[in-house]
Amino acid sequence: MRIELLLAFALIAVPADFVMAQIDEPLKRHAACDFDGFLESVKQVHAIRKERLLSARQFAEFSKERNTIILDARGESDFVVLHVKGSKNLPYTSFGLKSLRELIPDTETRILLYCRNNLANLSVENFLPFIEKSPAGGLNIPTAVTLYSYGYKNVWELDEIVDPNNCPIEFVRQSSKN
């Protein structure tokens, strides 16, 4: 009974905003997902993204430079069928501190991104099945934001739709029937 009285007194004597702040604070520090942190990363990426969009020719040139990695964040099965020559595959759903640091130990490394939205003419036989996606749902955007939140600030994106059969970027293909 004493505890209930003390709690009732505390709730009356202490402003509600203070009590809620005390409850919310541990949740913010220990939450599995930080939406505010994600939004902050989105704002920071948005501020620099327009300067980091590459033509196919620029992408091909950058890919040959030192301290550069081409990251393919699509699923492994799509990567096996068709990918940019020399790219590394780490599916977006496998991103984590350990997996990213193993693949890209230096956060200053230039990272070049492309996704399925950048690839034209893929619905033909022996390529990937056609999956219609919204431009706003392209994997480049969340991938860039997530990389930024892990400390990778040197992220660049392919900005155009390319035909893997006719562009300056070299692709590696394997029949999807194999």
URPEDA-V210089 format. One line per field, one symbol per residue. ss: DSSP state (~ for helix, > for strand, _ for the rest). A space follows every 10 residues. Layout:
ss: ???
This chain:
ss: _~~~~~~~~~ ~~~__~~~~~ ~~~~~~~~~~ ____~~~~~~ ~~~~~~~~~~ ~~>>_~~~~~ ~~~____>>> >>___~~~~~ ~>>>___>>_ _~~~__~~~~ ~~~______> >>>>_~~~>> __________ ____~~~_~~ ~~~~~~~~~_ ____>>>>__ _>>_______ >>>_____
